[in-house]
Amino acid sequence: MVVAVYGGSFNPPHVAHAMVAGWLLWTRRAEQVWLVPVFQHAFEGRQDKTLAPYERRVRWCEAMAEDIDRIHVSVSRIEANLTTPSFTIDTLRALRARNPENTFRLVVGADVLPQTPQWKAWDDIVREFPPIVVGRANHPPVADSIQFPDVSSTEIRRRLQAREPVAHLVTARVSALLAER
């Protein structure tokens, strides 16, 4: 089975994340999408990467997965069991070691491509887990992809802080969890 590994901070997950996961399934780029919230971001403390508690972000991702497709979208907690900070190549290899029957592909946004020279073993990732690059607004178009809306977790956090509405930026179940806080 082809599994698209969609990692990220998901701080919180939003409708563009949901659209990407749905698109991966609808276009048959993958048979399953595994959302992998980072346990500790390699860039935490920089680039606005201070994260909500891990379990909260996992619950948000589980809620979003329910809203998308509870059979074909799931959440992996693998990073909670890996050395921190976790690097993408280590996470992917751990997933493959635990699930050798699957073929894994990494999902990345076009916005992170300029950062890949800073990634640990990017060339190995490309060779072992061929990336599926998804288009992002305000970035050059990506062949065989579409541009996804310009929605950001940073904006959602800002809006929550300012007590502005966010229900139009997150899935229904994520919105309900955010409203509980």
Contacts in CASP RR format, 6 or more apart in sequence:
PFRMAT RR
TARGET T0000
AUTHOR 0000-0000-0000
METHOD contacts of the structure
MODEL  1
MVVAVYGGSFNPPHVAHAMVAGWLLWTRRAEQVWLVPVFQHAFEGRQDKT
LAPYERRVRWCEAMAEDIDRIHVSVSRIEANLTTPSFTIDTLRALRARNP
ENTFRLVVGADVLPQTPQWKAWDDIVREFPPIVVGRANHPPVADSIQFPD
VSSTEIRRRLQAREPVAHLVTARVSALLAER
1 31 0 8 1.000
1 32 0 8 1.000
1 101 0 8 1.000
1 102 0 8 1.000
1 103 0 8 1.000
2 29 0 8 1.000
2 30 0 8 1.000
2 31 0 8 1.000
2 32 0 8 1.000
2 102 0 8 1.000
2 103 0 8 1.000
2 105 0 8 1.000
3 30 0 8 1.000
3 31 0 8 1.000
3 32 0 8 1.000
3 33 0 8 1.000
3 34 0 8 1.000
3 95 0 8 1.000
3 99 0 8 1.000
3 102 0 8 1.000
3 103 0 8 1.000
3 104 0 8 1.000
3 105 0 8 1.000
4 21 0 8 1.000
4 24 0 8 1.000
4 29 0 8 1.000
4 30 0 8 1.000
4 32 0 8 1.000
4 33 0 8 1.000
4 34 0 8 1.000
4 105 0 8 1.000
4 106 0 8 1.000
4 107 0 8 1.000
4 132 0 8 1.000
5 34 0 8 1.000
5 36 0 8 1.000
5 76 0 8 1.000
5 91 0 8 1.000
5 92 0 8 1.000
5 95 0 8 1.000
5 104 0 8 1.000
5 105 0 8 1.000
5 106 0 8 1.000
5 107 0 8 1.000
5 129 0 8 1.000
6 17 0 8 1.000
6 20 0 8 1.000
6 21 0 8 1.000
6 24 0 8 1.000
6 33 0 8 1.000
6 34 0 8 1.000
6 35 0 8 1.000
6 36 0 8 1.000
6 107 0 8 1.000
7 35 0 8 1.000
7 36 0 8 1.000
7 37 0 8 1.000
7 38 0 8 1.000
7 88 0 8 1.000
7 91 0 8 1.000
7 107 0 8 1.000
8 36 0 8 1.000
8 37 0 8 1.000
8 38 0 8 1.000
9 37 0 8 1.000
9 38 0 8 1.000
9 41 0 8 1.000
9 49 0 8 1.000
9 51 0 8 1.000
9 57 0 8 1.000
9 153 0 8 1.000
10 17 0 8 1.000
10 35 0 8 1.000
10 37 0 8 1.000
10 57 0 8 1.000
10 60 0 8 1.000
10 61 0 8 1.000
10 64 0 8 1.000
10 153 0 8 1.000
11 51 0 8 1.000
11 52 0 8 1.000
11 57 0 8 1.000
11 153 0 8 1.000
11 157 0 8 1.000
12 52 0 8 1.000
12 57 0 8 1.000
12 60 0 8 1.000
12 153 0 8 1.000
12 156 0 8 1.000
12 157 0 8 1.000
12 170 0 8 1.000
12 174 0 8 1.000
12 178 0 8 1.000
13 35 0 8 1.000
13 57 0 8 1.000
13 60 0 8 1.000
13 61 0 8 1.000
13 64 0 8 1.000
13 153 0 8 1.000
13 170 0 8 1.000
13 171 0 8 1.000
13 174 0 8 1.000
14 151 0 8 1.000
14 152 0 8 1.000
14 153 0 8 1.000
14 156 0 8 1.000
14 169 0 8 1.000
14 170 0 8 1.000
14 174 0 8 1.000
15 149 0 8 1.000
15 151 0 8 1.000
15 168 0 8 1.000
15 169 0 8 1.000
15 170 0 8 1.000
15 171 0 8 1.000
16 148 0 8 1.000
16 149 0 8 1.000
16 150 0 8 1.000
16 151 0 8 1.000
17 35 0 8 1.000
17 64 0 8 1.000
18 64 0 8 1.000
18 67 0 8 1.000
18 68 0 8 1.000
18 171 0 8 1.000
19 148 0 8 1.000
19 149 0 8 1.000
20 107 0 8 1.000
20 134 0 8 1.000
20 148 0 8 1.000
21 33 0 8 1.000
21 35 0 8 1.000
21 64 0 8 1.000
21 65 0 8 1.000
21 68 0 8 1.000
21 69 0 8 1.000
21 73 0 8 1.000
22 33 0 8 1.000
22 68 0 8 1.000
22 69 0 8 1.000
22 73 0 8 1.000
23 29 0 8 1.000
23 134 0 8 1.000
23 146 0 8 1.000
23 148 0 8 1.000
24 30 0 8 1.000
24 33 0 8 1.000
24 107 0 8 1.000
24 132 0 8 1.000
25 31 0 8 1.000
25 33 0 8 1.000
25 69 0 8 1.000
25 72 0 8 1.000
25 73 0 8 1.000
29 105 0 8 1.000
29 132 0 8 1.000
30 105 0 8 1.000
30 132 0 8 1.000
31 72 0 8 1.000
32 72 0 8 1.000
32 73 0 8 1.000
32 74 0 8 1.000
32 102 0 8 1.000
33 68 0 8 1.000
33 72 0 8 1.000
33 73 0 8 1.000
33 74 0 8 1.000
33 107 0 8 1.000
34 73 0 8 1.000
34 74 0 8 1.000
34 75 0 8 1.000
34 76 0 8 1.000
34 95 0 8 1.000
35 61 0 8 1.000
35 64 0 8 1.000
35 65 0 8 1.000
35 73 0 8 1.000
35 74 0 8 1.000
35 75 0 8 1.000
35 76 0 8 1.000
36 75 0 8 1.000
36 76 0 8 1.000
36 78 0 8 1.000
36 79 0 8 1.000
36 91 0 8 1.000
36 95 0 8 1.000
37 54 0 8 1.000
37 57 0 8 1.000
37 58 0 8 1.000
37 61 0 8 1.000
37 75 0 8 1.000
37 77 0 8 1.000
37 79 0 8 1.000
38 51 0 8 1.000
38 79 0 8 1.000
38 85 0 8 1.000
38 86 0 8 1.000
39 54 0 8 1.000
39 79 0 8 1.000
39 80 0 8 1.000
39 82 0 8 1.000
39 84 0 8 1.000
39 85 0 8 1.000
39 86 0 8 1.000
40 51 0 8 1.000
40 79 0 8 1.000
40 84 0 8 1.000
40 85 0 8 1.000
40 86 0 8 1.000
41 49 0 8 1.000
41 51 0 8 1.000
41 85 0 8 1.000
42 85 0 8 1.000
42 86 0 8 1.000
42 87 0 8 1.000
43 49 0 8 1.000
44 50 0 8 1.000
44 51 0 8 1.000
44 85 0 8 1.000
48 154 0 8 1.000
51 57 0 8 1.000
54 80 0 8 1.000
58 75 0 8 1.000
58 77 0 8 1.000
59 177 0 8 1.000
60 174 0 8 1.000
60 177 0 8 1.000
60 178 0 8 1.000
61 75 0 8 1.000
62 75 0 8 1.000
63 171 0 8 1.000
63 173 0 8 1.000
63 174 0 8 1.000
63 176 0 8 1.000
63 177 0 8 1.000
64 73 0 8 1.000
64 170 0 8 1.000
64 171 0 8 1.000
64 173 0 8 1.000
64 174 0 8 1.000
65 73 0 8 1.000
65 74 0 8 1.000
65 75 0 8 1.000
66 173 0 8 1.000
67 171 0 8 1.000
67 172 0 8 1.000
67 173 0 8 1.000
67 174 0 8 1.000
68 171 0 8 1.000
76 95 0 8 1.000
78 91 0 8 1.000
78 94 0 8 1.000
78 95 0 8 1.000
78 98 0 8 1.000
79 86 0 8 1.000
79 91 0 8 1.000
81 94 0 8 1.000
82 90 0 8 1.000
82 91 0 8 1.000
82 94 0 8 1.000
83 90 0 8 1.000
87 119 0 8 1.000
87 120 0 8 1.000
87 121 0 8 1.000
88 106 0 8 1.000
88 119 0 8 1.000
88 120 0 8 1.000
88 125 0 8 1.000
89 119 0 8 1.000
89 120 0 8 1.000
89 121 0 8 1.000
89 124 0 8 1.000
89 125 0 8 1.000
90 120 0 8 1.000
92 104 0 8 1.000
92 106 0 8 1.000
92 125 0 8 1.000
92 128 0 8 1.000
92 129 0 8 1.000
93 128 0 8 1.000
95 102 0 8 1.000
95 104 0 8 1.000
96 102 0 8 1.000
96 104 0 8 1.000
96 128 0 8 1.000
96 129 0 8 1.000
104 129 0 8 1.000
105 129 0 8 1.000
105 130 0 8 1.000
105 131 0 8 1.000
105 132 0 8 1.000
106 125 0 8 1.000
106 129 0 8 1.000
106 130 0 8 1.000
106 131 0 8 1.000
106 132 0 8 1.000
107 131 0 8 1.000
107 132 0 8 1.000
107 134 0 8 1.000
108 116 0 8 1.000
108 131 0 8 1.000
108 132 0 8 1.000
108 133 0 8 1.000
108 134 0 8 1.000
109 133 0 8 1.000
109 134 0 8 1.000
109 135 0 8 1.000
109 136 0 8 1.000
110 133 0 8 1.000
110 134 0 8 1.000
110 135 0 8 1.000
110 136 0 8 1.000
110 139 0 8 1.000
110 140 0 8 1.000
110 142 0 8 1.000
110 145 0 8 1.000
111 136 0 8 1.000
111 139 0 8 1.000
113 133 0 8 1.000
116 122 0 8 1.000
119 125 0 8 1.000
125 131 0 8 1.000
132 145 0 8 1.000
133 142 0 8 1.000
133 145 0 8 1.000
134 142 0 8 1.000
134 145 0 8 1.000
134 146 0 8 1.000
134 148 0 8 1.000
135 141 0 8 1.000
135 142 0 8 1.000
135 145 0 8 1.000
135 146 0 8 1.000
135 147 0 8 1.000
135 148 0 8 1.000
136 147 0 8 1.000
136 148 0 8 1.000
136 150 0 8 1.000
137 147 0 8 1.000
137 148 0 8 1.000
137 149 0 8 1.000
137 150 0 8 1.000
138 150 0 8 1.000
141 147 0 8 1.000
151 169 0 8 1.000
155 169 0 8 1.000
156 166 0 8 1.000
156 169 0 8 1.000
156 170 0 8 1.000
159 165 0 8 1.000
159 166 0 8 1.000
159 169 0 8 1.000
160 166 0 8 1.000
160 178 0 8 1.000
166 175 0 8 1.000
166 178 0 8 1.000
167 175 0 8 1.000
170 178 0 8 1.000
END
